[in-house]
Amino acid sequence: MQGLYLHIPFCEKKCVYCDFYSIESTDLMEGFVGRLCTELSLRATTEKPCTSIFFGGGTPSLLSPTQLERILDRVHAGYSIAPDAECTMECNPGTVTLENLKAYRSMGINRLSFGVQSFVAEELSFLARIHSADDADKAMELARAAGFDNVNMDLMFALPPQTLASLGYSIDRMLALGPDHISAYSLIFEPGTPLYAQWKKGHVHPHAEDLDAEMYAYVMDRLGAAGYEQYEVSNFARNGRTCLHNLTYWHADPYIAVGPSAHGLLDNTRYWNHRSLAAWGAKIDAGVLPQANTEVLDRHAQLVEYAFLHMRADGLPVQAAQQRFGIDLRRALQPQLQHWIDAGMVRDTGNTLRLTRDGYTVCDDITVALLDALDRASASATT
Ligand code: SF4
């Protein structure tokens, strides 16, 4: 698999918790679209087909159909796109219209991802979201009317004003809309955000860790009972509607990325673009790749990334790892692996070592132990 990610760095208003790169002024959007097309040409390659395209941000649903068409024309001119490629657009429920959604659909966008987060007015206002709970209902109605049969909704938990009861209310409202996929994330107080500053001033307080964990367990149980299969720490799909683009990341497969702050991975080399529209645009205007830096992953770094990402997602493929890295993971991970299996946290399916529901609750601890074991295995292989 190979993905293509396009970062659209504009939002109507910044949410207090968000550390993604985006700016509030949409006046610069037209010039941005032209430069994004230039970056697509600079990075163009038809060597491998792209199995997914993902418009993220920012708020890609601020793009007019004409702007989207320009970008997609450039994508099709410079890249080989698999005929059944998944093509996702992230949307803010406060910025969609039936007309635009129909136009996006007709241009080949076949998956939408709505940043819903909550259905409780006080919580949406706390997060400084621009939409209401009713806007989320409406957005889903419009998406279905425009012909989208693959829709994700994002849900947040561990919000300071949230209780288990209010989280339950949001889940009820979300499930009633029948999204095909749900991404459920715990609120993180990211340094540099207004939320982080409020916390440091003592104006707001994160939930205690045990309530955070209780909410996560509650989310897993409610979504599982509603028929959503968990296939990554934070991601749930029904009827097999997993997100191919995210699976590309989690399987450590290559992805091309364009736009300010975008991160790509090609030929075992990671690159990241300048995180400023001005610095990114200046490089493009000079006709050079707008990346701030690159990092070549050595064999051990590739193994670590491969193991860590697969383990947090749909399982560590033991035979594929043996073929690719020449490592027997069942052996390298002992004695921890047997302990995890006995404790019901990891299941050995024969092909994969996969986290169970209880394993996902201690995913960070398992990841740390996994990485330690791989470090030891690599060290003993070189001595
Ligand atoms: S809409 Fe999304 S990208 Fe924009 S500020 Fe809010 S969370 Fe960040």
Residues whose N, C-alpha, C, O or C-beta is under 5 A from the ligand:
A	BS01	SF4	C11 K13 K14 C15 C18 F20 S22 G57 G58 T59
